[in-house]
Structure formats: structure tokens, C-alpha cells
Amino acid sequence: MNALKKLQTVGKWLILTLSPLLLPAFEAPYESTVVHDRSYYEQRGDVMWEVPIEEKLIALTFDDGPSFDLTPQILDVLKQYDAKATFFVLGNRIDRHKDIVLREVMEGHEIGNHTFNHAFFNHHLSKNRISREIETTKRKLKEVAGVDSPWFRPPGGYYNDSVIEAAKESGYTVILWSWHQDTEDWKSPGVEAIVNKVLNNVRNGDIVLMHDNVMHSHQTVDALKIILPELKARGYKFVTISELVEQKYRWDELDYFQYE
């Protein structure tokens, strides 16, 4: 009995002594799931969904590329209508399509980070894993295209405090898209559906979500051939996310000095 009591006493001592050291290790993965509402992140400037502005400016964005098939066709249509866009590229596709990435940069488009492996952050991924996904693509973009974009878009739009912290530490702001401008073109819903989504909901400062890597579908390209001339006729201009944000700052500064 004495031996049993001694074992129990030692066991309690070990639990009390080691538990403060062990708990953080077990709790760390769950910290990554903390998510606040949209207003919390918008007010802090951690995440952007759109950029409310008085001018008729729109940011077209394309995820998951580059693609040897779709991306050059999209670039051709953008060039035809003097439209600029932001391409959120996957790091694991950069080496295979260096020429396309370089073309995007040379034609005045912006390159954003979309992780290396299209990793979804809706699981209990460690912050280190998230950072690796971001940093690997950041280094690859710098190496291949000499660019260092300020924008990061998490695949699927999944984000939480750990994702935002990892992005910040790598020098990025998280960019999502206007909720009313998710074309869902990756589902190949039909050209008309994509066109109607954009044209029927357009507002100044919108960030439109499209994809330039959709298997066996050219619906995005065909939709752009309708969307671009129509919105241009309505007086809209297509700009990169950086240009949209810069213009917003200019308007804010003008308003500030007018009311001083």
C-alpha cells in the first residue's frame, strides 16, 4: 500500500508540474480556428472584401493559375479592352509556366500569393504549415518574376486568426472578394450565369472572383468577352487591387483636406 501511495503522489506531482508545459502543445492547433465576424477584420484592416469608392473602378481577380490554356486567352481579352487584373497564383505552377507569369507582369497586371499547394486552411493546420505555404510561393515569385506583391488570398476563402497573422508576418494583407461577385466559374455554371452574376450586381470598388485554371472549360474567357465591353460602355475601368486601394486613399485624403 505504501508503494501504491508513493506512486499516486508522484503521479499527481508530475501532472501538476508538467501540465502547464503540455497544454499549449495540445491547444496550439485549435488556436488556428479562431474566427471573428467580417466587421472585426475590416475595421482592423486585416482582410478586404471590396473597396468602397465613388469612382467606377473594378478589380478583376483570377485564382489557381497560371494555366497554359486559359491564362493566355484571358490575357488576350484583357489586353483587347485595356483592362488590368490581379492574378493569385499557385507556387507549384510557377516553374512550369514562367513565361505566362512574366507576361502577366510585363502587361501591367498584378500577381498575388495563393499558397504553394492550394492548401485549405479550414482544418487544424499549424501556423508553421500556413507560413510555409505562403513563404514558399513568395520566394518563388521573387525568384522567377522579381515581384513582391502585398496581397494574399487563402484558397476557398478560408481564414482565421492564425492565417491572418501568418500573412502579416510575411508582409501580406488578406484579400477576399465581394460577396455579390463570386462568379463560381470553377463550377462551369454556363457563360450566361457568369455574365449575369457580374453585370447584375456590379458596384464601384468591387473585387470580382474568377479562375484562370478550370479544367475542360472556356466559360470564363467567353464570359469576359461579354463582360468587359459592356462594363466599359457603362463607364467602368478595370484596375489591379493595388490601384483600387491607392485610388481609395487619394479620395480619402481629398475628403480630409476639404473638411479641415
N, C-alpha and C positions, 0 to 999 in steps of 0.2 A: 504493500500500500504506500509505504514511504517513497518507493521508487516511482510509483504512478503519480503521486502528488508533485514530486520533483519535475517529472515530465510535463505535467499540466502547467506548473509555474513557469518553466522555461518556454513552453508554447505561448503562453499569454504575453511573456516579455518580448518574444520575437514578433508577435502580431503588433503590439503597441509600438515597438521600435521601428519595424520595417514598413508598416502600413503607410506612413506619410511619404516614403520613398517610392512605394509600388503604385499607389493610387494614380499619380499623374501619368504613369506609363499606360495604365489601363484606360484612363479618361481621355487621353490626348486625341485618339481617333474621333471621339464623339464631339470634341470641341469644334471640329470642322463642319458640323451640321447646323451650327447656329445661323439662323437667317432672320433678318428683320424685315419690316414691310418696305415697300418701294420708297415712301417719303423719307424714311430714315437714311437710306443710302443716297438719295438725290440731294437732300439738304447738306450732307457731308461732302458731296462731290465725288463719291466713291464709284457710282455707277451712273451711266447716262442711257436713257431710252430714246430721247429726242432732244432737240434744241429749239425751244420756242423762240421765234424771231418774226419780225414784221416783214422781212423780205421774202420773196418767193424762191427760196433755196431748198433743195432736197439732196440728201446723201444716199446714193445707191450703194449697197454693200453686197459683196459676194463671198460666200463661205466655202470651205472644203477644197479649194483648188491648190495649185494650178492643175488644169486638165488639158491634155494635149489636144482634145477635141473641142470642148465648149469654150474654154477661156479665150483662144484666139478669135473665135467667132464673136464673142461678147466684146472683145476689144475692138474689132472691126466696126460693130454697130455703135459703140460709144464714140469712136473717132468720127464716124459719119455725122453724128449730131453734136459734136464738140462737147461731149459730156465727160466729166471726171467721176471716178468712183473709188471706193476703198475695198481692197481685196484682203480678206482674212485667210491667210494661207496656212497649210499644214506643213510642219517642218520636215516630215518624212517624204514629202513630194517635191521639195525644193531642188535637190540634186538632180532628180530625173527631168525637171522642167526649168532649168536655169534660164534658158533663153526666153521663156514666157515671163518669168519673174522680172528679168531685166527689161523686157518690153513694157511691162506694166509701169515700171519706174520711169523709163525713158519717155513714155507718152503722158506723163504727168499724173498718174494715178497714185494712190497711197496704199502701202502694204501694212496690214495689221497681223498680229500674232493670234493663231487659233489652236495652239498647242502643237506638240510634235506628232502624237498618235491619235488625235481626235478623242482624247480621254474625257469621259463624262465624269463630272465632279459631284454627282448625286449619290455616290457611295462613300463609304468611310475611308477615303484616301487620306494618307498623311500629308501634312503640309509640305514635307520634303519631296514627296512624289509630285505634288502640284507644281512646286517650284522647278523641278527638273523638266517637266513638260514645257513650262514657259521659257526657262532659260536656254534649253537646248535649241529651240526654234529662234530665240532672239540671237544667239551666236551664229546660227546658220544664215539668217537674213543679213547679218552684218558681214559675214564672210563672203557670201555669194553676190549680194546686191549693194552692199555698203550702206544699208538703211537701218535706222533705229527708230521705229515707229513708237508713238506714245500710247497706242491703243491695243487692248487685249480683249478678245471675245471668247468666252468659255463655250465649248461645244454644247449644243442643246439649250444654251442659256442658263445652265445650272451654275449657281453661285452661292456662296455663303461667306462668313467672316474670314475663314482661312484662305479661300480663293482670292478674296479682295486684298488681304494682307500680303499674300504671295505676289500678286500682281503689282502692288505698290512697291514692294521691295525690289522688284525687277524694273521699276520705272514706268509702270503702265497704269492707265485708268481703264476700268472695265466698261466696255461699250456693248449694249444690247441692241434693241431695235424698238421702233414704235409698235405698240401692241396692235394697232389697227393696220400695220403694214407688214405683217408676216404673210408672205405670198404662199408659203408651203409648197413652193415649186419642186422641192425634193420628192414630193409625192406624185408628181406629174398629174396635177388635177385638171389639166387642159389649158390651152392658151387663153381662152376667154376668161376662165376663173382667175388666172394670174393678172390679166389686164384689168379686170373689174375690181379686184382687190386693191390695186394701186390707184386707179383713176377715180373710183367712187369714194375713196377715203382720204385723198391727198390733203395735207395741211402744210403750211410753211414750217420748215425745220424738221420735217420727217426724216427718220432713218429707216430705209426700206431694206428688208431682208430677202436676199435671193441666194442662189447657189450656182457656182460655175463648175460643179463636178457631179452631175446627175446621170446615172447610168442609163443608156439607151433612150435618152430624151433630149430634144432640142426645143422644148416648150419655152424655156427661159429666153432663149435667143429670139424666137418668134414673137414672144410677148414684148420684148424690148423694142422690136421694130414697130410696134403699135404705140407703146407707152411713151417712148422718147419724143416722137414728133408731136403727139397730142399734148403732152405737158409743156413742151417748148412753145406750142401755139397758145397755150394758156399763160405764158409769161414766166414759166419756171426755169431755173438754172440748176444744173446738176454739178455738185461740188463734192470734194472729199470731206471727211469728217473734220479734219483739221481746219479746212477753210470755213466750214459751217460754224465751228466753235470760235474761230478768230473773228468772224463777222458778228457773232453774238456779242463778243467782248467789245467790239467797236461801237455797236449800238448802245450797250450799257454805259460806256464811257461818255458818249454824246448826251445820253439822258442825264447822267450825273452832273456834267458841266452846265447843262441847260437849267437845272434846278438849284444850282449852287447860289 
